[in-house]
Amino acid sequence: MTRTDNDSWDLATSVGATATMVAAGRARATRDGLIDDPFAEPLVRAVGVDFMTRWAAGELSSADVDEPGAPWGMQRMTDMLAARTRYIDAFFAEAGETGIRQVVILASGLDARAYRLPWAAGTTVFEIDQPQVIEFKTATIAELGAEPTAEVRAVPIDLRHDWPAALREAGFDTGRPTAWAAEGLLGFLPPEAQDRLLDDITALSADGSRLVAEVFINSGDNGDALNAASQKWRENGLDIALGDLGFPGERNDAGTYLERHGWRPVRTPLNQLLADNGLPLQRTDPGAPFAQNYYCIAELHTAR
């Protein structure tokens, strides 16, 4: 289904299902010994999408669900998520070492970092997502008996609404440096909404704040390649067309946009990240989705 500016979803449908898919990838990567996220598989099971549960549990193989030689598939996604997870985990660790004790995870979905990372004492983690997503994850993790490793403050609001006000109401301090995460988010926003999000982050950030983001580069071929990959998924019961979940149109390069607004970005191309983690590289031909994406860590310096 084509996205609209006012569409809705849950963790099993439309763009919301990508949060469950990410958790399934993390669960599979945990089984493969690439990362350690003990909450990913239970969260996926609780959502109840059979295909994703079976992938998370290791009951499906790449041969079952991926087209041979295709530029995208569940195994490629899992490898990318393993590398991305390590990268962002390291980002938060380094931010903590610099003294940052305020963290915001945007569109937090089924992210369990507030429960599995060794946060420094005094750290507050704000999780922003739609109310039903926040409620579901909080209840499911509570049923597991898990305790957070930092103070967790939920901010149940759609990012299309006035989330900066809701964040401040939850106790966010604009005078303290913040570590922000926009993981797998920007590419699912309309181009103008991406700019608006980055503007809001900048306005809320004190000097020394840091941001980690996955930056999506425009490619007219991505949608077709993603939908081709998901065809075999549909044959295995997953009714989702990944290529329809983004918004068309040219968008500003996020790293360059941040630089113009006082941030100092450092870019890491996807294939460099995969290589650094000893994982298979993504194809770089024009039809390979995400091949031109990069990962960005930026630090804000307000002095001009």
N, C-alpha and C positions, 0 to 999 in steps of 0.2 A: 504494500500500500504506500502511495506517495506521501511524503511528509508534508505537513502544513504547520503554520506558525502557532496554531492553538490546538494541536493534536494531543491525545492522551495515550497512556500506556501503563502496563504494569511489568513485573519482572519476567513475565512469560510472553510478552507481545511487543511488536514493533521495536523501537530503539531501546526500550527497557530490557528486552531479552539479551541485548549485548552485555549488560552487567552480569547476567547469569552465565553467558558464554565466557566472559573473562574469568569468572570464578571457576568454571569448568576447566578452562585452560590451566589455571593455577593449581587446581586439584590434580590434574594429570601431570603437570610438571613436578608437583610434590611427590607423586608416585614414582616418577622417573628419577628422583633424587636431585633435581635441578634447583629447587627452592624448598622452603619449608613453610607451608601455610596449612596448618591443621584444621582451619575453619572452613576452607574453601569447599571441600566435598560435602560436609554436613549442610552448608548453606544451599548448595546446588540441589541436594536431595530434598530439602524443604520446599524449594520452589516447585519441584514436581514435573519439570519438563523431561520426559523419558530419555530423549536423545542426549541431552546434556548430562543427565545423571549417568548414563551408560558410558559416555566419554570420560567423565570425571572418575568413574570407578574402574576404568581400564577394561571395560567389557566390549568396547568397539576398537578396532584397529584402524590405522590410516587406510589400509587397503579396503576396509568396509565402507568408508565415507568420503575418501578423497580420490579425485581423478588422477591417474598416473601422469606425472609430469606437469600437472597444472600449477600455475603460479601462486595459487592460494588454496588453503584447505585447513582442516583441523590441526594437522601436525605442524604446519608452518605457523599457524596462529599460536599454538602451544609453545613453540620455540621462541617466537617473538615475545610472548608474555613472560616467559622465564627470564629473558634478558631484560625486559622492561621492568619487571618486578625487582630484580637485583639493582638496577640502576636507580630506581626511585627509593628503594630501601636505603641505599648508600647516600642518596641525597638527604634524606631525613637524618641519618646518623651524622653526617657532616654538619648539617644545620644545627643539630644539638650540641656538637662540639664547639661551635662558635658562640653558644649561649642563647640561641633562639629557643624559646619555651612556649611559643604560640604557633599552632599548626592549623591550617584549614584544608580540608579535602573536599574539593568541589565535585558535585555529582558522585558522591561516595559509593553509591550502589551497594555491592556486597564486599567492599573493601574491609579487611579485618586488621589493618595495621594498628589500630588503637588497642588491639588485644594481643598482638603477636610480636610487636617490636619492643626492644628494651629502651623505652623512652627515659630521658633524663628526669630526675626528680623535679616536680613543679611544672611539668609540661601539660598544657591543655590542648586537646584535639577537638576541633569543631568539625562536625560532619554535616554537609549540606546535601540534601536530596529531597525528592518529593515526600510528603508526609507518609504515604502508604509504604514506601520503600524503607524509610527510617524505622517505622513501626515494625515492619516485618523482620528486618535484620536484628533490631534490638531484642525482640521477643525470641527469635530463634537462637541467638547467642546466649541469652539468659537461660533458655532451656538446656543448653549444653553445659551450664554451670561455669562459664568462662568469666573471668574478671578482667577488666581493662588494665592495661599497664601504664595508663595516663588518665588524667581527668578527661572524660568524654562529655561533650556538650552537643546534643543533637540540634540541628537547625532545620526543621521540617518545612521546606519551602521550595517551590519550583524556581529554577534559575531565571525563568522568564518574568518573574515577579520581583518585588523589591527585596531581594535577598541581602543587600548590604545593611538595610535597616534591621532585618531579622537577625543578622549576624551580630550587630551591635547590641541588640536587645538580649542576646544570649550571653553577653559579657565580653565580647571581643573588644580589645583595647587598641585603638588606632595609633597610640603612642609607642607601642612595642613592636619590634621587628617580628615578622611572620614568615613561616615556611608554608608556601602555597603549593598544592598539587592539582594540576588539570590533566589527569591521566586519561587518554583515549576520549577526550571530550570535544576538543575544538572542531574536529572534522564533522561532528554531528550538529553543529550550530550553523544557522544562516551566516553568511559572511559579515553582515552588519552586527549580528549578535556576538560574533567572536570579538570584534573590535570593542563593543560595549562591555563585554566581560573583562577584557584586558584593561580598559579604562577604569572600571570599578575596582579591580584589584589594585591598580596603581594609586587610586585615590584613597584606598584604605590602608596602604602600606607605609610604614615608617622606614626611614633610612636603614639600609642593611637587610631589608627583607629579601627573601629568595623565592623564586618560582621555578617549578619543574613542569614541563609540558611536552606532550607529544604533538609535533607540528605536522599537519597534513598538507601535502603539496597537491595542487590541482592536477588531475589527470582525467581526460575525457574517457579513458578506457577502463578506469577502475570499476565503474558500475557494472559493466558487462562481465568483467572477469570475476567479480564477486558473486554476481548472480549465477554465473556458470558453475562456480564452486559449490554454491548452495543448492544446486539442482540435485546432486546426489544426497545431500542432507535431507532434502524433502522426501526422497525415496525411502529414507530411513526414519521418517516421521517428524522431521523438524520443518515446520512451515514458516520459513523466513527468507526474505530476499534482501541480503545485506546491501546490495547495490542501490536499493531504494531508500535507504535510511539517512543518507546525507542530503545536503541542499546544494543545488547547482549554482554555478556562477563563480567568477574569479573572486578570490579573497586575498586580503593583505597577508604577506608573509609575517607570521607572528613574531619571529625573532627580530626582524627589521622594525616592526611596529613597536615592540618593546624598547628597542634601542633608541628610537625617536622620543620615547617618553621617560628616559632617564635610567633604563635598565642596561646592564652589561651582559649580553647573552653569550653563552658558549654552546656551540652546536655539535652534536654527535650524530652522524648519519646512521640510519638503521643497520646497514651492512657492517659498519664499524662496530656497532654495539653487539651484533651477532658474532662477529669474529672475535671480539674481546672475550666473549663467553664460550668460545669453542663450539658454536652452533652453526648449522648450515646457513649459507648466505641466501638472501632473497634474490631472485632473478631481477635484472635491471632493464629488461626490454620494455618497450612502451606499454605493453599489456599487463605488466606485473603490478598488481595493486600494492600500494604502500612502499614500493621500492625506493621512492624519492623522499619518503618521510624522514624527518630527523627528530632528535630529542634535544631539548633545550633546557639548560639551567641558566637562569638569569638572576643577577643581584641588583637591587635598586640603590642608586646613589642620587640622592635628592639635590646635592650641591651642584649647581650649574656653573 
